[in-house]
Amino acid sequence: MERRFDARPAAARTEQDEAGLVERVATGDRRAFETLYRAYHPRLARFLQRMTRSTPLIEEIVNDTLLVVWRKAATFNGSSKVSTWIFAIAYRRACKSLQALDEPVDAGSDEREGIEADRPDWQLAHVQLTGAVHAALAQLPLAQRTAFQLTFYHDMSYTEIAEIMECPVNTIKTRLFHARKRLAVLLEGQIEVRS
């Protein structure tokens, strides 16, 4: 059997593959939906953890988001990346859920992975810095916090974030400018240079 080399970059293959999955989901293909579900569930959960800081809401919003993907797959027109479309749905669902809350959002901690076990001093510093960053992010307004995390945790472009948040690109740039400025003030003295 002859193997063909696909010269497209991996990102382009992934985007086309995901678009193909959405097309198959639109026809009712449960396997295609399962593949999308498995690919997006952890990404959306991380996004929503940082956005909502409410563990009980995360699963509900992720499932609502992916249900919308199942039901509305036929409306995906390919004018954006699949990831942008899905994150936009999650963002809107999260905003609605947060507006409906009448109790304070729980500020839970993220799981800590990848810490070197043989350096207790680094472990402690990492835990302290992670806590300081999460506390500082929690003090940002929701729009700034969301734009910041989509940029730095999900590596999305300004254009993609603007589409997700339904605002102009310049608004995203302004939100990120103010978020960075505020974080710098909040984290002043928290970051040490290690050799």
DAHUNOR-V686786 format. One record per backbone hydrogen bond with DSSP energy under -0.5 kcal/mol. NH is the residue of the N-H (numbers start at 1). CO is the residue of the C=O. If there is no record, write none. Layout:
((NH & CO) (NH & CO))
This chain:
((6 & 4) (7 & 5) (13 & 9) (14 & 10) (15 & 11) (16 & 12) (17 & 13) (18 & 14) (19 & 15) (20 & 16) (21 & 17) (22 & 18) (23 & 19) (24 & 20) (25 & 21) (26 & 22) (27 & 23) (27 & 24) (28 & 25) (29 & 24) (30 & 28) (33 & 29) (34 & 30) (35 & 31) (36 & 32) (37 & 33) (38 & 34) (39 & 35) (40 & 36) (41 & 37) (42 & 38) (44 & 40) (45 & 41) (46 & 42) (47 & 43) (48 & 44) (49 & 45) (50 & 46) (51 & 47) (52 & 48) (53 & 48) (53 & 49) (57 & 54) (58 & 54) (59 & 55) (60 & 56) (61 & 57) (62 & 58) (63 & 59) (64 & 60) (65 & 61) (66 & 62) (67 & 63) (68 & 64) (69 & 65) (70 & 66) (71 & 67) (72 & 68) (73 & 69) (75 & 72) (76 & 73) (85 & 81) (86 & 82) (87 & 83) (88 & 84) (89 & 85) (90 & 86) (91 & 87) (92 & 88) (93 & 89) (94 & 90) (95 & 91) (96 & 92) (97 & 93) (98 & 94) (99 & 95) (100 & 96) (101 & 97) (108 & 53) (108 & 106) (113 & 111) (119 & 116) (123 & 119) (124 & 120) (125 & 121) (126 & 122) (127 & 123) (128 & 124) (129 & 125) (130 & 126) (131 & 127) (132 & 128) (133 & 129) (134 & 130) (135 & 131) (136 & 132) (137 & 133) (138 & 134) (139 & 135) (139 & 136) (140 & 136) (140 & 137) (145 & 141) (146 & 142) (147 & 143) (148 & 144) (149 & 145) (150 & 146) (151 & 147) (152 & 148) (153 & 149) (154 & 149) (155 & 151) (156 & 150) (161 & 157) (162 & 158) (163 & 159) (164 & 160) (165 & 161) (166 & 162) (167 & 162) (171 & 168) (172 & 168) (173 & 169) (174 & 170) (175 & 171) (176 & 172) (177 & 173) (178 & 174) (179 & 175) (180 & 176) (181 & 177) (182 & 178) (183 & 179) (184 & 180) (185 & 181) (186 & 182) (187 & 183) (188 & 185) (190 & 187) (191 & 187) (192 & 190) (194 & 192))
